[in-house]
Amino acid sequence: MGVNNKNAQDNIQPKGNKKPLQVLHISKKDPQKKSQEKDNEQTNSQEEIKKENIAIKPQINQDHSVKEIDDRNENTKDFDIYQQDLTNQDLNRPKNFSEKNTDFQLERTVDEFDFDESAFLEALNENEPIGATGETISGKVIAIESDGLYVDIGGKAPGYMPKKECGLGVITNFKEKFSIGLEMEVLVIKEQNADGMVTVSARALILRQSWEKVSSSAKNGKLINVLINGFNRGGLTCDVDGLRGFIPRSQLEDGQDYQSFVGKTLKVAFLEVNPESRKLVLSEKKASLVSKLTSLELGQLIEGEVLAVKPYGFFIDLGGASGLLHQSSLTNGSIRSLREVFREGEMIKALISEIDLEKGRISLNTALLENSAGELIIDKQKVMQEATERAQKTKALFDKKEQDK
């Protein structure tokens, strides 16, 4: 059995003259030196990295960011540069975006948005409802029913015309009068329903045109001949271009036996024309007056009797017609009372200064016959005696007035 000696290794001696390993000699000093050098290297390395980061980081961020964004989208270049230039101070205070990037714009193209504005507006026009109430439209008959017909007016649905709106009065030969393909003008009397269909009328259009015609005739003082087709307690009735006209008994030359005029033709003038209330009043008496007025001229010297003296002037009888001599056209002088100049029943001479055929009125003037202001008051007889000669001097004034109309 061997003896266990724990100190056996300690007692082993090296053979020969070999020196101990050098590592045993530097194990105490070298680690400290290397540790210190390592710490110094780490410190220097950290300082260099820190300086390098401080010096390089802005350049790396800016160059790399700008280059990458420029390659992706040139339109956002200004915006990205603006974000890269932000400082800590800029981030800590609110930004006023109106101060910068005033020239920043993105061009709008059809390819980007896949939207064509002109095509969109054209589509709206195509789908726009056709036929507002009161609008006149040209169309073509496309179908005929027993109670009406259908007219193509260019909308998504045809217009419908009831039989009673196809014309004036009773239509007996309905299908013969209207045929497929017949072109006609119609008036929209009711806007489109849920199906896009509007109600149209040929009758309403005829009546509108008739009102326009009689309004123009009344304004020009035109006389017309009408056939009396009925009577009532107030007067006579007649037809004027499809419109119902009325002649009061007071507007007849002889209103005693007015029923006897039925079936006869009378010459009348327009007394009142009102399309809104559908009121059309005619007058035989006014027609006689207008006939006389048409024979008169501006600047013409007439002679008549003073019928009445009013606060505003005189009414002068011109032989079936009456003219107004207004106080403003009486004299160029000052007067206290109209009766200082003329009295009822007195015969005077005056110039025709205005003729209103529509209202059947004649305006007269005596101030133009004066050679001096107030001469008519001072020497009325002389003015009246020389009226014919003095009227010749004023003719040029009325000729110019007539040309200016």
KOLVEX-138355 format. One record per residue (C-alpha): residue in one letter; x, z, y. Coordinates in nm, 2 decimals, m for minus. Each point is the difference from the previous one (the first is absolute). Layout:
+-----+--------+--------+--------+
| res |      X |      Z |      Y |
+-----+--------+--------+--------+
|   A |      X |      Z |      Y |
...
+-----+--------+--------+--------+
end
This chain:
+-----+--------+--------+--------+
| res |      X |      Z |      Y |
+-----+--------+--------+--------+
|   M |   0.00 |   0.00 |   0.00 |
|   G |   0.13 |  m0.08 |   0.34 |
|   V |   0.01 |   0.23 |   0.29 |
|   N |  m0.23 |  m0.07 |   0.29 |
|   N |   0.21 |   0.03 |   0.31 |
|   K |  m0.19 |  m0.08 |   0.32 |
|   N |   0.32 |  m0.02 |   0.19 |
|   A |   0.16 |  m0.25 |  m0.23 |
|   Q |  m0.04 |  m0.28 |   0.24 |
|   D |   0.16 |   0.20 |   0.28 |
|   N |   0.30 |   0.07 |  m0.22 |
|   I |   0.06 |  m0.37 |  m0.08 |
|   Q |   0.31 |  m0.13 |   0.18 |
|   P |   0.06 |  m0.36 |   0.08 |
|   K |   0.27 |  m0.17 |  m0.20 |
|   G |   0.30 |  m0.16 |   0.16 |
|   N |   0.06 |  m0.02 |   0.37 |
|   K |  m0.33 |  m0.17 |   0.11 |
|   K |  m0.15 |   0.12 |   0.32 |
|   P |  m0.36 |   0.10 |   0.03 |
|   L |  m0.25 |  m0.25 |   0.12 |
|   Q |   0.00 |  m0.06 |   0.37 |
|   V |  m0.36 |   0.03 |   0.02 |
|   L |   0.03 |   0.37 |  m0.04 |
|   H |   0.22 |   0.02 |   0.30 |
|   I |  m0.24 |  m0.19 |   0.24 |
|   S |  m0.32 |   0.15 |  m0.13 |
|   K |   0.01 |   0.26 |   0.27 |
|   K |   0.11 |  m0.20 |   0.30 |
|   D |  m0.12 |  m0.36 |  m0.05 |
|   P |  m0.37 |   0.07 |  m0.03 |
|   Q |  m0.01 |   0.18 |   0.33 |
|   K |   0.19 |  m0.29 |   0.16 |
|   K |  m0.22 |  m0.26 |  m0.15 |
|   S |  m0.31 |   0.19 |   0.09 |
|   Q |   0.11 |   0.02 |   0.36 |
|   E |   0.09 |  m0.37 |   0.01 |
|   K |  m0.33 |  m0.08 |  m0.16 |
|   D |  m0.19 |   0.20 |   0.26 |
|   N |   0.20 |  m0.17 |   0.28 |
|   E |  m0.08 |  m0.34 |  m0.15 |
|   Q |  m0.37 |   0.08 |  m0.03 |
|   T |  m0.01 |   0.12 |   0.36 |
|   N |   0.18 |  m0.30 |   0.13 |
|   S |  m0.22 |  m0.23 |  m0.21 |
|   Q |  m0.32 |   0.16 |   0.13 |
|   E |   0.12 |  m0.03 |   0.36 |
|   E |   0.09 |  m0.37 |  m0.05 |
|   I |  m0.33 |  m0.07 |  m0.17 |
|   K |  m0.19 |   0.17 |   0.27 |
|   K |   0.19 |  m0.19 |   0.27 |
|   E |  m0.05 |  m0.32 |  m0.19 |
|   N |  m0.37 |   0.06 |  m0.04 |
|   I |  m0.03 |   0.08 |   0.37 |
|   A |   0.19 |  m0.32 |   0.10 |
|   I |  m0.15 |  m0.23 |  m0.26 |
|   K |  m0.36 |   0.11 |  m0.05 |
|   P |  m0.16 |  m0.14 |   0.31 |
|   Q |   0.18 |  m0.33 |  m0.05 |
|   I |  m0.10 |  m0.02 |  m0.37 |
|   N |  m0.37 |   0.09 |   0.07 |
|   Q |  m0.03 |  m0.24 |   0.29 |
|   D |   0.18 |  m0.30 |  m0.15 |
|   H |  m0.16 |   0.03 |  m0.34 |
|   S |  m0.35 |   0.06 |   0.13 |
|   V |   0.00 |  m0.27 |   0.26 |
|   K |   0.14 |  m0.26 |  m0.24 |
|   E |  m0.24 |   0.08 |  m0.28 |
|   I |  m0.30 |   0.00 |   0.23 |
|   D |   0.11 |  m0.32 |   0.17 |
|   D |   0.02 |  m0.17 |  m0.34 |
|   R |  m0.35 |   0.12 |  m0.09 |
|   N |  m0.19 |  m0.07 |   0.32 |
|   E |   0.13 |  m0.14 |   0.33 |
|   N |  m0.33 |   0.08 |   0.18 |
|   T |   0.06 |   0.38 |  m0.03 |
|   K |   0.36 |   0.00 |   0.13 |
|   D |  m0.07 |   0.15 |   0.34 |
|   F |  m0.21 |   0.27 |  m0.15 |
|   D |   0.26 |   0.11 |  m0.26 |
|   I |   0.28 |   0.01 |   0.26 |
|   Y |  m0.22 |   0.21 |   0.22 |
|   Q |  m0.04 |   0.25 |  m0.29 |
|   Q |   0.38 |   0.01 |  m0.07 |
|   D |   0.07 |   0.08 |   0.37 |
|   L |  m0.21 |   0.32 |  m0.01 |
|   T |   0.21 |   0.31 |   0.08 |
|   N |  m0.08 |   0.37 |  m0.07 |
|   Q |  m0.11 |   0.03 |   0.36 |
|   D |  m0.24 |  m0.30 |  m0.04 |
|   L |  m0.15 |   0.16 |  m0.32 |
|   N |  m0.06 |   0.33 |   0.18 |
|   R |  m0.20 |  m0.14 |   0.28 |
|   P |  m0.32 |  m0.22 |  m0.01 |
|   K |   0.07 |  m0.37 |   0.03 |
|   N |  m0.17 |  m0.24 |   0.24 |
|   F |  m0.02 |  m0.32 |  m0.19 |
|   S |  m0.12 |  m0.19 |   0.30 |
|   E |   0.35 |   0.03 |   0.15 |
|   K |   0.17 |  m0.20 |  m0.28 |
|   N |  m0.07 |  m0.30 |  m0.22 |
|   T |  m0.21 |  m0.17 |   0.27 |
|   D |   0.11 |  m0.33 |  m0.14 |
|   F |  m0.08 |   0.08 |  m0.36 |
|   Q |  m0.24 |  m0.26 |  m0.13 |
|   L |  m0.10 |  m0.13 |  m0.34 |
|   E |  m0.12 |  m0.35 |  m0.01 |
|   R |  m0.34 |  m0.03 |  m0.17 |
|   T |  m0.02 |  m0.28 |  m0.25 |
|   V |  m0.27 |  m0.13 |  m0.23 |
|   D |   0.23 |   0.05 |  m0.30 |
|   E |   0.05 |   0.37 |   0.07 |
|   F |  m0.36 |   0.09 |   0.04 |
|   D |  m0.16 |  m0.29 |  m0.20 |
|   F |  m0.26 |  m0.04 |   0.29 |
|   D |  m0.09 |  m0.31 |   0.20 |
|   E |  m0.19 |   0.09 |   0.32 |
|   S |  m0.13 |  m0.36 |   0.06 |
|   A |  m0.13 |  m0.02 |  m0.35 |
|   F |  m0.17 |   0.34 |   0.04 |
|   L |  m0.17 |  m0.11 |   0.32 |
|   E |  m0.11 |  m0.33 |  m0.15 |
|   A |  m0.16 |   0.19 |  m0.29 |
|   L |  m0.19 |   0.22 |   0.25 |
|   N |  m0.13 |  m0.30 |   0.18 |
|   E |  m0.12 |  m0.15 |  m0.33 |
|   N |  m0.19 |   0.31 |  m0.09 |
|   E |  m0.14 |   0.06 |   0.35 |
|   P |  m0.38 |   0.00 |   0.01 |
|   I |  m0.15 |  m0.32 |   0.13 |
|   G |  m0.32 |   0.02 |   0.21 |
|   A |  m0.05 |   0.27 |   0.26 |
|   T |  m0.35 |   0.05 |   0.14 |
|   G |  m0.06 |  m0.26 |   0.27 |
|   E |   0.28 |  m0.23 |  m0.11 |
|   T |  m0.07 |  m0.38 |  m0.03 |
|   I |   0.14 |  m0.15 |  m0.32 |
|   S |   0.00 |  m0.36 |  m0.14 |
|   G |  m0.09 |  m0.02 |  m0.37 |
|   K |  m0.13 |  m0.21 |  m0.28 |
|   V |  m0.31 |   0.04 |  m0.22 |
|   I |   0.11 |   0.08 |  m0.36 |
|   A |  m0.32 |   0.12 |  m0.16 |
|   I |  m0.38 |   0.00 |   0.07 |
|   E |  m0.25 |   0.26 |  m0.13 |
|   S |  m0.37 |   0.03 |   0.06 |
|   D |   0.04 |   0.28 |   0.25 |
|   G |   0.31 |  m0.12 |   0.18 |
|   L |   0.34 |  m0.18 |  m0.04 |
|   Y |   0.37 |   0.08 |  m0.03 |
|   V |   0.26 |  m0.13 |   0.25 |
|   D |   0.37 |  m0.01 |  m0.06 |
|   I |   0.16 |   0.15 |   0.32 |
|   G |   0.35 |   0.03 |  m0.13 |
|   G |  m0.02 |   0.37 |  m0.11 |
|   K |   0.04 |   0.16 |  m0.34 |
|   A |  m0.37 |  m0.02 |  m0.04 |
|   P |  m0.25 |  m0.26 |   0.15 |
|   G |  m0.24 |   0.08 |   0.28 |
|   Y |  m0.37 |   0.04 |  m0.09 |
|   M |  m0.27 |  m0.15 |   0.22 |
|   P |  m0.36 |   0.11 |  m0.06 |
|   K |  m0.26 |  m0.27 |   0.02 |
|   K |  m0.15 |   0.13 |   0.32 |
|   E |   0.34 |  m0.02 |   0.17 |
|   C |   0.05 |  m0.37 |  m0.09 |
|   G |  m0.17 |  m0.13 |   0.32 |
|   L |  m0.27 |   0.04 |   0.26 |
|   G |  m0.36 |   0.02 |  m0.11 |
|   V |  m0.13 |  m0.06 |  m0.36 |
|   I |   0.22 |  m0.22 |  m0.22 |
|   T |  m0.22 |  m0.18 |  m0.25 |
|   N |   0.25 |  m0.24 |  m0.16 |
|   F |   0.27 |   0.26 |  m0.05 |
|   K |   0.20 |  m0.17 |  m0.29 |
|   E |  m0.03 |  m0.34 |   0.16 |
|   K |   0.13 |   0.12 |   0.34 |
|   F |   0.30 |   0.18 |  m0.15 |
|   S |   0.22 |  m0.16 |  m0.27 |
|   I |   0.31 |   0.10 |  m0.18 |
|   G |   0.31 |  m0.08 |   0.21 |
|   L |  m0.19 |   0.00 |   0.33 |
|   E |   0.23 |   0.12 |   0.28 |
|   M |  m0.15 |   0.23 |   0.26 |
|   E |   0.08 |   0.26 |   0.26 |
|   V |  m0.15 |   0.35 |  m0.05 |
|   L |   0.00 |   0.33 |   0.17 |
|   V |   0.09 |   0.33 |  m0.18 |
|   I |  m0.29 |   0.24 |   0.05 |
|   K |   0.11 |   0.26 |  m0.26 |
|   E |   0.35 |   0.10 |  m0.10 |
|   Q |   0.12 |  m0.01 |  m0.36 |
|   N |  m0.14 |   0.22 |  m0.27 |
|   A |   0.19 |   0.17 |  m0.28 |
|   D |   0.04 |  m0.34 |  m0.17 |
|   G |   0.15 |  m0.15 |   0.31 |
|   M |  m0.30 |  m0.22 |   0.08 |
|   V |  m0.13 |  m0.04 |   0.35 |
|   T |  m0.35 |  m0.10 |   0.12 |
|   V |   0.00 |  m0.31 |   0.22 |
|   S |  m0.27 |  m0.18 |   0.20 |
|   A |  m0.05 |  m0.35 |   0.14 |
|   R |  m0.31 |   0.12 |   0.19 |
|   A |   0.19 |   0.27 |   0.19 |
|   L |   0.27 |  m0.25 |   0.11 |
|   I |  m0.26 |  m0.24 |   0.13 |
|   L |  m0.17 |   0.27 |   0.20 |
|   R |   0.34 |   0.12 |   0.15 |
|   Q |   0.08 |  m0.36 |   0.11 |
|   S |  m0.35 |  m0.03 |   0.15 |
|   W |   0.05 |   0.32 |   0.21 |
|   E |   0.33 |  m0.13 |   0.12 |
|   K |  m0.16 |  m0.33 |   0.10 |
|   V |  m0.29 |   0.15 |   0.19 |
|   S |   0.23 |   0.25 |   0.17 |
|   S |   0.21 |  m0.29 |   0.13 |
|   S |  m0.31 |  m0.19 |   0.11 |
|   A |  m0.13 |   0.30 |   0.19 |
|   K |   0.33 |   0.05 |   0.18 |
|   N |   0.00 |  m0.36 |   0.12 |
|   G |  m0.37 |   0.01 |   0.10 |
|   K |  m0.10 |  m0.26 |  m0.25 |
|   L |  m0.37 |  m0.09 |  m0.05 |
|   I |  m0.14 |  m0.06 |  m0.34 |
|   N |  m0.32 |  m0.13 |  m0.15 |
|   V |  m0.17 |   0.22 |  m0.26 |
|   L |  m0.30 |  m0.05 |  m0.23 |
|   I |  m0.25 |   0.29 |   0.03 |
|   N |  m0.09 |   0.11 |  m0.36 |
|   G |  m0.20 |   0.32 |   0.07 |
|   F |  m0.13 |   0.26 |   0.25 |
|   N |  m0.07 |   0.37 |   0.02 |
|   R |  m0.15 |   0.23 |   0.26 |
|   G |   0.32 |  m0.02 |   0.22 |
|   G |   0.07 |  m0.37 |   0.00 |
|   L |   0.12 |  m0.29 |  m0.21 |
|   T |   0.25 |  m0.04 |  m0.29 |
|   C |   0.23 |  m0.29 |  m0.08 |
|   D |   0.30 |  m0.09 |  m0.20 |
|   V |   0.35 |  m0.06 |   0.16 |
|   D |   0.26 |  m0.12 |  m0.25 |
|   G |  m0.13 |   0.23 |  m0.27 |
|   L |  m0.05 |   0.29 |   0.24 |
|   R |  m0.34 |   0.15 |   0.10 |
|   G |  m0.06 |  m0.04 |   0.37 |
|   F |  m0.26 |   0.17 |   0.21 |
|   I |  m0.16 |  m0.12 |   0.33 |
|   P |  m0.19 |   0.27 |   0.19 |
|   R |  m0.33 |  m0.09 |   0.16 |
|   S |   0.14 |   0.10 |   0.34 |
|   Q |   0.27 |  m0.27 |  m0.05 |
|   L |  m0.25 |  m0.29 |  m0.04 |
|   E |  m0.10 |  m0.22 |   0.28 |
|   D |  m0.36 |   0.05 |  m0.11 |
|   G |  m0.05 |   0.30 |  m0.22 |
|   Q |  m0.38 |   0.02 |   0.00 |
|   D |  m0.07 |  m0.21 |  m0.31 |
|   Y |   0.34 |   0.04 |  m0.16 |
|   Q |  m0.13 |  m0.03 |  m0.36 |
|   S |  m0.06 |  m0.37 |   0.07 |
|   F |   0.37 |  m0.06 |   0.01 |
|   V |   0.04 |   0.04 |  m0.37 |
|   G |   0.13 |  m0.33 |  m0.15 |
|   K |   0.12 |  m0.12 |   0.34 |
|   T |   0.35 |  m0.04 |   0.14 |
|   L |   0.11 |   0.19 |   0.31 |
|   K |   0.32 |  m0.02 |   0.21 |
|   V |   0.14 |   0.35 |   0.03 |
|   A |   0.32 |   0.18 |   0.12 |
|   F |   0.17 |   0.30 |  m0.15 |
|   L |  m0.11 |   0.32 |   0.15 |
|   E |   0.17 |   0.25 |  m0.23 |
|   V |   0.24 |  m0.06 |  m0.29 |
|   N |   0.11 |   0.30 |  m0.21 |
|   P |   0.15 |  m0.07 |  m0.34 |
|   E |   0.04 |   0.38 |  m0.08 |
|   S |  m0.37 |   0.08 |   0.04 |
|   R |  m0.10 |  m0.36 |  m0.10 |
|   K |  m0.20 |  m0.03 |   0.32 |
|   L |  m0.05 |  m0.35 |   0.13 |
|   V |  m0.23 |  m0.03 |   0.30 |
|   L |  m0.09 |  m0.33 |   0.17 |
|   S |  m0.17 |  m0.10 |   0.32 |
|   E |  m0.19 |  m0.31 |   0.12 |
|   K |   0.01 |   0.12 |   0.36 |
|   K |   0.37 |   0.04 |   0.00 |
|   A |   0.03 |  m0.35 |  m0.14 |
|   S |  m0.18 |  m0.13 |   0.30 |
|   L |   0.23 |   0.20 |   0.23 |
|   V |   0.32 |  m0.11 |  m0.18 |
|   S |  m0.12 |  m0.36 |   0.03 |
|   K |  m0.02 |   0.04 |   0.38 |
|   L |   0.34 |   0.18 |   0.01 |
|   T |   0.17 |  m0.28 |  m0.18 |
|   S |  m0.09 |  m0.23 |   0.29 |
|   L |   0.17 |   0.24 |   0.25 |
|   E |   0.37 |   0.00 |   0.09 |
|   L |   0.24 |   0.26 |   0.14 |
|   G |   0.03 |  m0.03 |   0.38 |
|   Q |  m0.33 |  m0.17 |   0.03 |
|   L |  m0.21 |   0.09 |   0.30 |
|   I |  m0.36 |   0.10 |  m0.09 |
|   E |  m0.30 |   0.11 |   0.20 |
|   G |  m0.25 |   0.25 |  m0.12 |
|   E |  m0.24 |   0.28 |   0.08 |
|   V |   0.09 |   0.37 |   0.00 |
|   L |  m0.21 |   0.14 |  m0.28 |
|   A |   0.10 |   0.37 |   0.02 |
|   V |   0.24 |   0.23 |   0.18 |
|   K |   0.18 |   0.25 |  m0.22 |
|   P |   0.26 |   0.27 |   0.10 |
|   Y |   0.27 |  m0.22 |  m0.14 |
|   G |  m0.11 |  m0.35 |   0.13 |
|   F |  m0.26 |  m0.27 |   0.02 |
|   F |  m0.18 |  m0.20 |  m0.27 |
|   I |  m0.05 |  m0.36 |   0.11 |
|   D |  m0.25 |  m0.25 |  m0.16 |
|   L |   0.17 |  m0.33 |  m0.09 |
|   G |  m0.32 |  m0.17 |  m0.12 |
|   G |  m0.06 |   0.14 |  m0.35 |
|   A |   0.33 |   0.19 |  m0.01 |
|   S |   0.12 |   0.29 |   0.21 |
|   G |   0.35 |   0.08 |   0.14 |
|   L |   0.15 |   0.33 |   0.11 |
|   L |   0.16 |   0.03 |   0.34 |
|   H |   0.20 |   0.32 |  m0.04 |
|   Q |   0.08 |   0.21 |   0.30 |
|   S |   0.38 |  m0.05 |  m0.06 |
|   S |  m0.05 |  m0.38 |   0.05 |
|   L |  m0.24 |   0.03 |   0.29 |
|   T |   0.24 |   0.02 |   0.30 |
|   N |   0.36 |   0.09 |   0.08 |
|   G |  m0.12 |   0.24 |   0.27 |
|   S |  m0.14 |   0.35 |  m0.03 |
|   I |  m0.38 |   0.05 |  m0.02 |
|   R |  m0.21 |   0.31 |   0.00 |
|   S |  m0.31 |  m0.14 |  m0.18 |
|   L |  m0.06 |  m0.32 |  m0.20 |
|   R |  m0.32 |  m0.06 |   0.19 |
|   E |   0.20 |  m0.05 |   0.31 |
|   V |   0.10 |  m0.33 |  m0.14 |
|   F |  m0.29 |  m0.14 |  m0.21 |
|   R |  m0.35 |   0.10 |  m0.08 |
|   E |  m0.24 |  m0.08 |  m0.29 |
|   G |  m0.16 |  m0.35 |   0.03 |
|   E |   0.27 |  m0.13 |   0.22 |
|   M |   0.16 |  m0.34 |  m0.08 |
|   I |   0.38 |   0.01 |  m0.01 |
|   K |   0.29 |  m0.22 |  m0.11 |
|   A |   0.28 |   0.12 |  m0.22 |
|   L |   0.29 |  m0.13 |  m0.22 |
|   I |  m0.01 |   0.03 |  m0.38 |
|   S |   0.31 |   0.20 |  m0.09 |
|   E |  m0.06 |   0.06 |  m0.37 |
|   I |  m0.22 |  m0.13 |  m0.28 |
|   D |  m0.03 |   0.20 |  m0.32 |
|   L |  m0.19 |  m0.21 |  m0.26 |
|   E |   0.01 |   0.27 |  m0.27 |
|   K |  m0.17 |   0.25 |   0.22 |
|   G |  m0.20 |  m0.25 |   0.20 |
|   R |   0.13 |   0.13 |   0.33 |
|   I |   0.10 |  m0.16 |   0.33 |
|   S |   0.22 |   0.17 |   0.26 |
|   L |  m0.03 |  m0.10 |   0.37 |
|   N |   0.23 |   0.04 |   0.30 |
|   T |  m0.06 |  m0.03 |   0.38 |
|   A |   0.32 |   0.18 |   0.12 |
|   L |   0.19 |  m0.33 |  m0.07 |
|   L |  m0.22 |  m0.17 |   0.26 |
|   E |   0.13 |   0.22 |   0.28 |
|   N |   0.28 |  m0.12 |   0.24 |
|   S |   0.07 |   0.36 |   0.10 |
|   A |  m0.07 |   0.34 |  m0.15 |
|   G |  m0.35 |   0.12 |   0.07 |
|   E |  m0.12 |  m0.34 |   0.15 |
|   L |  m0.31 |   0.00 |  m0.23 |
|   I |  m0.11 |   0.33 |   0.16 |
|   I |   0.07 |  m0.11 |   0.36 |
|   D |  m0.13 |  m0.36 |  m0.02 |
|   K |  m0.18 |  m0.05 |  m0.33 |
|   Q |  m0.19 |  m0.31 |   0.13 |
|   K |   0.32 |  m0.19 |   0.09 |
|   V |   0.15 |   0.07 |  m0.35 |
|   M |  m0.31 |  m0.13 |  m0.17 |
|   Q |  m0.02 |  m0.31 |   0.21 |
|   E |   0.37 |  m0.09 |  m0.06 |
|   A |  m0.01 |   0.10 |  m0.37 |
|   T |   0.02 |  m0.35 |  m0.13 |
|   E |   0.32 |  m0.08 |   0.20 |
|   R |   0.16 |   0.33 |  m0.07 |
|   A |  m0.07 |  m0.04 |  m0.38 |
|   Q |   0.22 |  m0.30 |   0.00 |
|   K |   0.30 |   0.21 |   0.11 |
|   T |  m0.04 |   0.23 |  m0.30 |
|   K |  m0.03 |  m0.27 |  m0.26 |
|   A |   0.38 |   0.01 |  m0.07 |
|   L |  m0.02 |   0.37 |  m0.08 |
|   F |  m0.26 |  m0.05 |  m0.27 |
|   D |   0.17 |  m0.31 |  m0.14 |
|   K |   0.31 |   0.21 |  m0.05 |
|   K |  m0.20 |   0.28 |  m0.16 |
|   E |  m0.15 |  m0.25 |  m0.24 |
|   Q |   0.34 |  m0.13 |  m0.10 |
|   D |   0.13 |   0.35 |  m0.07 |
|   K |  m0.26 |   0.07 |  m0.26 |
+-----+--------+--------+--------+
end
